[in-house]
């Protein structure tokens, strides 16, 4: 009986989202994160850039408004998983960008070399 509890307790069940095709997607460029004792509160929003006609106008601006679109509370254990996953995804994305940039640099180099050889 105790062995059955150990096996059941250690089993991980995968969550599968259903119905997410109808969820709206928002462009987010502003995030506020606050922590409680056992959870984190995340507020996502969009800040619209100000129209500045003169660079001197920036001196008078201390803040800009962001329209809050969504707020959620995440338990501490889930936040750790989110941080780990986001770190992995960010690092993978960075490597892909670097590979793409290196590949584009080689392509430009090849175009330059081929145009030089065609001049002869």
C-alpha positions as CSV (number, residue, x, y, z in Angstrom):
1,X,0.0,0.0,0.0
2,X,2.8,2.4,0.9
3,X,4.6,1.5,-2.4
4,X,1.5,2.4,-4.3
5,X,1.3,5.8,-2.7
6,X,5.0,6.5,-3.6
7,X,4.4,5.5,-7.2
8,X,1.2,7.6,-7.5
9,X,2.7,10.7,-5.7
10,X,5.7,10.8,-8.1
11,X,3.7,10.5,-11.3
12,X,3.6,13.7,-13.3
13,X,0.5,14.4,-15.4
14,X,0.9,16.6,-18.4
15,X,-1.5,19.5,-18.9
16,X,-3.0,19.9,-22.4
17,X,-4.6,23.2,-23.2
18,X,-7.9,23.0,-25.1
19,X,-9.9,25.8,-26.6
20,X,-6.8,28.1,-26.7
21,X,-7.4,28.8,-30.4
22,X,-10.0,31.4,-29.4
23,X,-7.8,33.3,-27.0
24,X,-6.8,36.8,-28.1
25,X,-3.1,37.5,-28.4
26,X,-1.9,40.9,-27.1
27,X,1.3,42.7,-27.8
28,X,3.0,43.3,-24.4
29,X,5.7,45.8,-23.9
30,X,5.2,46.5,-20.2
31,X,5.3,44.1,-17.3
32,X,4.9,44.7,-13.5
33,X,5.8,41.8,-11.1
34,X,5.0,41.9,-7.4
35,X,5.4,39.1,-4.9
36,X,3.3,38.0,-2.0
37,X,4.3,35.4,0.6
38,X,3.6,32.4,-1.6
39,X,2.7,33.8,-5.0
40,X,3.7,36.3,-7.7
41,X,1.4,38.8,-9.3
42,X,2.1,39.6,-12.9
43,X,0.4,42.5,-14.7
44,X,0.9,42.7,-18.5
45,X,0.2,45.8,-20.5
46,X,0.9,47.9,-23.5
47,X,2.6,51.3,-23.2
48,X,2.0,53.5,-26.2
49,X,5.1,55.6,-27.2
50,X,4.7,59.4,-26.7
51,X,4.8,61.7,-29.6
52,X,7.8,63.9,-29.1
53,X,8.5,66.7,-31.5
54,X,11.6,68.1,-29.7
55,X,14.2,66.0,-27.8
56,X,14.1,68.6,-25.0
57,X,10.5,67.5,-24.3
58,X,12.0,64.3,-22.9
59,X,13.4,66.2,-19.9
60,X,9.9,66.9,-18.6
61,X,8.7,63.3,-18.8
62,X,9.0,61.2,-15.7
63,X,6.6,58.3,-16.7
64,X,4.3,57.0,-19.4
65,X,1.0,55.3,-19.1
66,X,0.6,51.6,-19.9
67,X,-2.8,50.1,-20.5
68,X,-3.1,47.0,-18.3
69,X,-4.4,44.0,-20.3
70,X,-4.1,41.1,-18.0
71,X,-3.2,40.2,-14.4
72,X,-2.5,36.8,-13.0
73,X,-1.3,35.3,-9.7
74,X,1.3,32.5,-10.0
75,X,2.2,30.2,-7.1
76,X,5.9,30.1,-6.1
77,X,6.3,26.5,-7.4
78,X,4.9,27.3,-10.8
79,X,6.9,30.5,-11.0
80,X,10.1,28.5,-10.7
81,X,9.0,26.3,-13.6
82,X,8.1,29.4,-15.6
83,X,11.6,30.9,-15.0
84,X,13.4,27.7,-15.9
85,X,11.3,27.2,-19.1
86,X,11.7,30.9,-20.1
87,X,15.5,30.7,-19.5
88,X,15.8,27.7,-21.8
89,X,13.6,29.2,-24.5
90,X,15.4,32.5,-24.4
91,X,18.8,30.8,-24.7
92,X,17.6,28.6,-27.6
93,X,16.1,31.7,-29.3
94,X,19.4,33.6,-28.8
95,X,21.4,30.7,-30.4
96,X,19.0,30.6,-33.4
97,X,19.3,34.4,-33.9
98,X,23.1,34.2,-33.7
99,X,23.1,31.3,-36.2
100,X,20.8,33.2,-38.6
101,X,22.9,36.3,-38.4
102,X,26.1,34.3,-39.0
103,X,24.4,32.6,-42.0
104,X,23.2,35.9,-43.4
105,X,26.7,37.3,-43.0
106,X,28.1,34.4,-45.0
107,X,25.5,34.8,-47.7
108,X,26.4,38.5,-48.0
109,X,30.0,37.6,-48.2
110,X,29.3,35.0,-51.0
111,X,27.3,37.6,-52.9
112,X,30.1,40.1,-52.6
113,X,32.7,37.5,-53.8
114,X,30.5,36.4,-56.7
115,X,29.9,39.9,-57.9
116,X,33.7,40.6,-57.7
117,X,34.5,37.4,-59.7
118,X,31.9,38.4,-62.4
119,X,33.7,41.7,-62.9
120,X,36.8,39.9,-64.3
